[in-house]
Amino acid sequence: MRELVFDCPEQLAEALSDALLDAGILSVSVEDADFGTEAEQPLFGEPGLEPTTQAWSRNRVVALLPDGEDPALMLESACAATGITDVPEWSLRDVPDADWVRLTQSQFDPISIDDRIWIVPSWHEVPELGDAISIRLDPGLAFGTGSHPTTHLCLSWLARHLQAGQRVLDYGCGSGILAIAARKLGAGDTVGIDIDPQAVQSAQDNASANDVVIEVGLPDMLPGWHADVVVANILSNPLKVLAPMLCERVVDGGHLVLSGVLERQADEVAAFYAPWIQLSVWRSLDGWVCLHGQRTTQAS
């Protein structure tokens, strides 16, 4: 296979990429044309959110060509569709043959959490576990494969502190990894909530694949349901907005566990929860923190 490569300015990168895909290109990636030089420009945005700048000043567009297609005609067609009269200079480069499925899978190895939990992709053999549990989970469209520090922190808290039979609410469940882990660690009734129907379906599928039962749905499901442990691994801004609701879901004496919070955001997020539950940093990892607090009768 071959790749079509050309440079273009920021204002044309997205339009040309879309037009190339419409023209039949198999895939398009946009890279910083100045990568590795003093002119390299990082794109910044809050983790999990889109950056305000979508491209660099100088962009290198790399387009994977279908076999037998004329690259010049495809690029000219894309330029015409976007009103560009000057077709950029371009080059071709060969793409070596590879088993792309196997190559992608090789990037995801089993992940160990405190030697108590193993996240194991379906194409790997389950390692010898002893007293640990395993979760079969493939990287997919929903957030939560165990590799991100915030997921790791929440799993670690559950592995160390969850008591058998406790009811668990995983708010913003994504792939369902935290709810699944809770059930395998001995939790009682467990509920996963997410605003994304695709995440709800992913969590349901992953629960079935791991032979556990969890209730999964959208935020209007089980409005009066309370839990001994409420865990939410989202981001700082939605966590602040959700503070009253999440605290209300925690029973007296129950635990609230939050992540998706950067170290510099910890005090600000904790302040939003202070009227109901006093939160403190339980642990940090790679610049992220896990906040924990216990609801008392006086705070209800």
N, C-alpha and C positions, 0 to 999 in steps of 0.2 A: 504494500500500500504506500501511498505518497501523501505528503502534507504540503499544502500551499501556504507560504509564509510571506507576509508583507507588513510594513509599518504604516501607521496612520495616526492623526492627532486625536486628542481626547473626545472631541465633539462628534467624531465619526465612528468610533470603535463599536458602540452598541448597535447603531443602525446598520452598519456593514455586517456585523455578526448575524443579526436577525435576517438580513437579506440573503446572506450566504446559505443559511439553514433553509430558507424558503426556496432557494435555487437547487437544493438537493445535497448540499454538503453534509457529511455524516456527523461531524461534531466541530465545535469551535471553542478555542480558548484564547483569552486575551492576557498578555503578559506585559510587564514593564520592559520597554525596549532598552532602558538604561540600567537594567538589573546588573548588579556587580560592579557598577561604576560609581563615581562620586555624585552623579546626577540621579541616582536611584531614589525613588519617592515611595515611602510606605503609605498605605491607605489605612486610616484609623477609623474605628467605630466601636461602640460598646459591644463586648462579646455577646453574640447571639442576635445582634441587630445589624441592619444594613449600614455601611458607611455612607456619609453624605456625598463623597466623591466616588463615582463609579468606575473611573478609568484614570490612567496616568497622563501626563503631558504628551509623552510619545509612547504609543502602544504597538506591541508586536502581536499581530493576529495570526494564529496558527489554525488552519482548517484542514480536516481530514477528508481527502478526496475519495469518492466512490471509484471503484475500478473502471477504467475505460473512459472516464469523463475528461473533457478538455479544460484544464485549469483556467486558461485565458478567457474562455467563453463564460465560465461560471463566475469569475470575478467581474467581467464586463457586465454580465446580467445583474449582479448584485449592485454594482455602482449605478447602473441605469435605474434600478428600482428605487434607489435612495436619492436620485438627482445629482449624483457626483459625475462631473464631466471628465475630470483628470483621473484616469485609472492609475493607482499606485504601482510602483515597480514591485515585482514579486519574484520569488524563487521557489524551487521545489526541493524537498528532501525526502529520502526514503524512510519508511517506518519498518523496522525489522519485524519479521513474523514472530508472533509470541502467542502463547496460550494466555489470553488476557484474564480469563476467569481465574486460572490458577495463580497468575501473577498478583491479582487483586487479593485473593484469599491469603496469599503468603504474607501480606502486610498485617494481618490480624491474628495474633497468637493468643492463647489463653491468658487471662489476667487474674492474678491472685490478689485478694483483699484480706490483709491481716492473717493469712493462712486459714481463714474461716470460710471464705467464699471464693469460688472459681467461676469466672465468666468464660464459657467455652464455645467458640463458633462451631457450627454443626459439622464442618469438615475436619475438625480435630478430634482425636481420641480424648476421652475424659481421663485426666491424670489420676494417679493414685491419691485419694483424698483423705483417708483416715476419717476424722470426725468432721471434716469440712463438707459444705454443700456445693453443688455445681448448678449453674444456670446456663442452659443452652440458648444462646442469643446471637443472631447474625446481625452485622451492621446493616441498617436499613434506613428508611425515610424518617423514622421518629427518633427524637433525641434520646440518648441514654444507652450506650453500649458498654459502659463501665470504664472506658478509657479516659474520660474527662475527669479532672481533679474534683469537681463538685459532686459528680456521681460517686467517685471513689470515697469521698468524705462521708456522704450519707450512708453508703453501704457499710463503711467502717463503724459508724455510730450504731447502726442496727445490729451488726455482728457482736458488738461489745455490750450493748445495753438492752436490747429487746428481750422482754420476758415472755415465756410460753403463754399462749392464750390471750395476749393483749390484742385489742382491736387496733387496726392501723388504717389511716387515711393517707394515701399518696396523692397530693394535689399537684397537678401538672405532671401526670404520670409518664408522658412520652411513650417509650417502648414498654413500660410496665416493669422495668427492671427492679425498682425498689419494692414495689408491691409483691412481686414474685419472690424476691429475696426474703421479705418479711414472712411470707407463708412458709417458705422452706426452712426458715429459722425457728418456726413454731408458733407464729402469730395466729390469733383467732380470726374472726371475720375481718376481711381486708377489702378496701375499696380504692379504686384508682379513678381519678377525675382528670379530664383534659378538655380544653376548648376546641381541639382539633379532631374532627371525626376520624381522620386518617390515623392519628395516634391512638384513638380508642380502639380501632380495628387492630392495629399493630399489637397493642397490649393484650387484647383478647387472644390473638393468635399465639403470642409468645407464652401466655399463661397455659394455653392448651398444650403447646409443645413441651412445657415443663411439668405437665401433669399436676397443676395446682388450680384451685378455684379462687378467683377474685372477681368482685363485681366491678365493672368498668363502664363509665358513661360520661356524658357531658355535665356541666356544672349544675344543671337543674335536677340531677338525679339525687335521691335520698337527701332532701334539704334539711331534715332534722337529725341527721346521723352524726354521732359523736364518737370520738376514738380516744384510746389511751395514748396513742402516738400519732401525731400529725406531722408528716414530712412533706416539704415543698422545696423542690430543686428547680428554681425558675431563674429570674434575674431580679436585680435590686428594685427597679421601678415597679413592676407588678407586685412584688412582695410587699412594698410599702402600701400600695392600694388595697391589697387583700388582708392587711393586718387585722381589722376587726372581725372579719369572717373566719379567718384561720384560727384566731384565738378562741372564738366562740365554739369551734368544733372540738376543742380539747376539753376532756372531762377534768373535773377537779382532781388534782394530783397527777394529771397526765403530762406528757412531754410534747414540746414543739421543737422540730428540727428543721432548720432552714439552710439552704445553700444556693449557689448561683450569685454569691456576694463576694466582691473583691475586698481585700484587706482594708483598703482605704474607705470602703463604703460601710463597714461593719457598724460603727457607732451610729451613723445616720439611720440605718435600717433598724437597729435595736431601739432607737428612740421612738419609732412609730409603734412599736409593740409594748413599750413601757407601761401604758395605762392598764394593760391586761396581764402581760407576762414579761418578767425581767429576763432578757437574753444576754448571753455572753459568748465569747468565742470558745468553742469546744476544741477545735483543732484547725490548723491552716495547712495548705498544700499548694505549692507553686503559685502563690499570690492570691489564692482563693481561701475563703473561710467557711466553716460550718458553725452556725449559731445554734445554741441550745438553751432552752429554758423550761421550767416546770410550772404549771399553773397551780396556784394555791387558792384555797377557799376565799381568802381575803381579796384576791385579785379578780374574782368573778363578778 
